[in-house]
Amino acid sequence: MKHTLKVTLFLLGLFLLTQFIGLIVVDHYLNNDLPLNIERPEMDPQTSYIPLFIILLVSTVIVFILLKFKLFKLWKIWFLLSVFLTLAISFSVFISDWIAVGFALLFALWRIFKPNSIVHNFTEVFIYGALAAIFVPLLNIFSISVLLIGISVYDYIAVRKTKHMVTMAQSQGKAKVFAGLLIPYDKNVAILGGGDMGFPLMFAGVCMMQFGLTLFDWRTYIVPLCALIMVGLLFFKAEKKKFYPAMPYISLGCFLGLGILLLVL
């Protein structure tokens, strides 16, 4: 096992909480406009995986360059704006828009300039629902499936072959700005990358949208639970001090969840 049982279960619990809160945010914005006059880009759901994958690659290159040359201030500014915007979108589901903006600014500044694991993971739980709310309506089952396959292949190459994803994770740690769950314990750190939470949430959101499911339908949670099982298997079989690409496991869980979902519809 890569981490202690207690830490592993806590990490998995945060992963599941992120999926549940994220689906609440996605469900809200399937029927309402995004706050603060934010507009979604126009994309064809059948081919939207192409520009989204390109955006991901370009963003990764930019982040890699910033971290490679230790341009930590620029990385923090970019990250601060991203955290602020996504928190504002997610918080607006639960409180009024302008109060949400105030809290989003508070927690974004707190996370960047006075970081601690509690604030870090609290904000992480809300960030990915906003990202999913933006992109889920631009996708369908086919496009999100192709996107997950592409991301899984990329994740495997980036972790096992080129290893630049490992370098980026370590550099983010040095900059004290990490995108993903982070649990320090006994001079060790348990992490789960942001994409490992965001992409299964997007997949679950697309399934909810395309099959007309609601938050009160137990079938809505089949995909997140299957993704959780696969993440759990990864952590339980993983070895200490080794890095593993999580997306191949998570994508397998998503497709397993889709298969079960199709059987019970």
Secondary structure as GFF3:
##gff-version 3
##sequence-region A 1 265
A	DSSP	alpha_helix	5	30	.	.	.	ID=ss1
A	DSSP	three_ten_helix	35	37	.	.	.	ID=ss2
A	DSSP	alpha_helix	49	68	.	.	.	ID=ss3
A	DSSP	alpha_helix	72	91	.	.	.	ID=ss4
A	DSSP	alpha_helix	97	113	.	.	.	ID=ss5
A	DSSP	alpha_helix	117	135	.	.	.	ID=ss6
A	DSSP	three_ten_helix	136	138	.	.	.	ID=ss7
A	DSSP	alpha_helix	141	156	.	.	.	ID=ss8
A	DSSP	pi_helix	157	161	.	.	.	ID=ss9
A	DSSP	alpha_helix	164	175	.	.	.	ID=ss10
A	DSSP	beta_strand	180	185	.	.	.	ID=ss11
A	DSSP	beta_strand	188	193	.	.	.	ID=ss12
A	DSSP	alpha_helix	194	210	.	.	.	ID=ss13
A	DSSP	three_ten_helix	218	221	.	.	.	ID=ss14
A	DSSP	alpha_helix	222	237	.	.	.	ID=ss15
A	DSSP	alpha_helix	247	264	.	.	.	ID=ss16
###
